[in-house]
Amino acid sequence: MQSGVKTQGVSVAAATDELDYAEFARRSLKTVLSTRGITYAQLADRLSALGHVETETSIAQKVRRGTFQFAFFILCMKAVGVSRVSIDVPTGDSSNAIHL
């Protein structure tokens, strides 16, 4: 069964069986950057403008691992101009959905 994340109209599919949450986080951030045409270097510049210093390399490493903090994800969304994020966490039980 497939479920997904919708970020600015972009769906990131994720298997509900044996879900790798780090991969889910990684793909979610990469999808937002890709659909907006933003590179890691540009994201680093935008984060610096918000007072959060990151290098292109440090961002690439965080995204590759997929183990970044949720606070980093939210900061990235702010840096790229996303003001609302709706995440459907694949749990197999949609009755527990919370939309942020």
ROTOR-497775 format. One record per atom (N, C-alpha, C): x, y, z. Coordinates in steps of 0.1 Angstrom, whole numbers, plus 2048, in hexadecimal, padded with zeros to 3 digits. Example, Ala and Ser with C-alpha at 12.3 -4.5 7.8 and 13.67 -1.06 7.14 Angstrom:
// ROTOR-497775
8847C784E;87B7D384E;8847DF84E;8807EA847;8897F5847;88180084F;
//
This chain:
// ROTOR-497775
8087F4800;800800800;80980C800;8058177F9;80D8237F8;80582E7FF;80C837806;80784380B;81084E807;80E85A80B;817864806;81787180E;82087A80B;821887810;81E891805;81689B808;8138A57FE;8198B2803;8228B77FB;8298C37FE;8288CD7F3;8208D87F5;81D8E17EA;8188DA7DE;80F8D17DF;8098CA7D4;8128BE7CF;81D8BB7D5;8268B07D0;8248A57D9;8228997D4;82088D7DC;82D8857DD;8318817E9;83C8797EA;83786B7F0;8378617E7;8328547EB;83B84D7F5;8358467FF;83D83F809;83583280C;83C82780C;83681A80F;83381A81E;827815821;82481482F;82A807836;82D7FD82E;8347F2833;8437F4835;8487F2841;8577F4843;85C80283E;85580C842;85881A83E;86581E844;86E82483B;87A829840;878838841;87683D84E;87284B850;87D85584C;88A85184D;89585A849;89385C83A;890851832;88F852824;88285B821;878859828;86C861826;86F870828;876874833;87A882836;88388782A;88D87F827;89688381C;88F88680F;88687D80B;87F87F7FE;87588B7FF;86F88D80B;86689980C;86E8A680A;8798A7810;8818B480F;8868B5801;88B8AA7FB;8918AB7ED;8868AE7E3;87A8A97E5;86F8AC7DC;86B8BB7DC;86B8C17E8;8688CF7E9;8728D77E2;87F8D47E5;88A8DC7DE;8898DA7CF;8878CE7CB;8878CB7BC;87B8D27B5;8708D27BB;8648D87B4;8658E77B4;86D8ED7BD;86F8FB7BD;87C8FF7B6;8848F57B1;8908F87AA;89B8FE7B2;89C8F97BF;8A58FF7C8;8B08F57CB;8BD8F97C9;8C88F17CC;8CC8F27DA;8D58E87DE;8DA8E97EC;8E28F67EF;8E98FB7E5;8F19077E6;8E79137E8;8DC9137E0;8D291E7E2;8CB91D7F0;8C99107F4;8C290F801;8CC91480C;8D991180B;8E3915814;8E2925815;8E292B80A;8E193A80A;8D493F810;8C993980E;8BC93D813;8BC93A822;8C292F827;8C392C835;8CC93783C;8D793A836;8E094483B;8D995283D;8D0955833;8C9962834;8BF962840;8BB956845;8B3954850;8BB95385D;8C895485C;8D1953868;8D594586C;8D293B863;8D692D866;8E192985C;8ED928860;8F8926857;8F9917854;8F8913847;8FA906842;902907835;90A8FD832;9118FD826;90A8F381C;90D8F5810;9078EC806;90A8DD809;9168DB80E;91B8CD812;9138C881E;9118D1828;90B8CC834;8FC8C9831;8F68D1828;8E88CE825;8E78C181D;8F08BF814;8F08B280C;8F28A6815;8FB8A781F;8FD89C828;8F0899830;8EA8A4835;8DE8A283D;8D389B835;8D18A0829;8C789B820;8CA88C81C;8D688A819;8DA87C816;8D7872821;8DA87682D;8D786E839;8C886D83C;8C187883A;8B387983D;8B087A84C;8BA87D854;8B987D862;8B988B868;8B5895860;8B58A2865;8A98A486E;8AA8AE877;89F8B2880;8948B8879;8888B687F;87C8BC879;87D8CB879;8848D1883;8868DF883;88E8E4877;8988DC872;89F8DF866;8968DE85A;88D8D4859;8838D384E;87B8E084E;8758E4859;86D8F085A;8758FC856;8818FE85A;889909856;88C909847;88E8FD841;88F8FC833;88390182C;8778FD831;86B90182B;86991082B;86D916836;86C924837;87692B82D;88292582C;88C92B823;88892A814;880920811;87C91F803;86E925800;86892A80B;85B931809;84F92980A;85091D811;844915813;83E919821;83291D821;82C92282D;822918833;81F90D82C;816903831;81A8F682C;81C8EC835;8208DE832;8158D5838;8118CC830;8078C1834;80E8B4832;8108AD83D;8178A083C;80E895840;80B88B838;80487F83B;80E87483E;81087284B;819868850;81385A84E;819852846;813845843;81483C850;80883A856;807832862;7FE826860;7F6826855;7ED81C853;7DF81F859;7DF82A861;7D282E868;7D183D866;7C984185C;7C884F858;7BF857862;7B985086C;7B0857876;7B985F87F;7C685D880;7CF865888;7D6870881;7D0875876;7D787F86E;7D788D875;7E2894874;7E38A1879;7E98AA86E;7E28B486A;7E78BD860;7ED8CA866;7F98CD863;8008D8869;7FE8E4860;
//
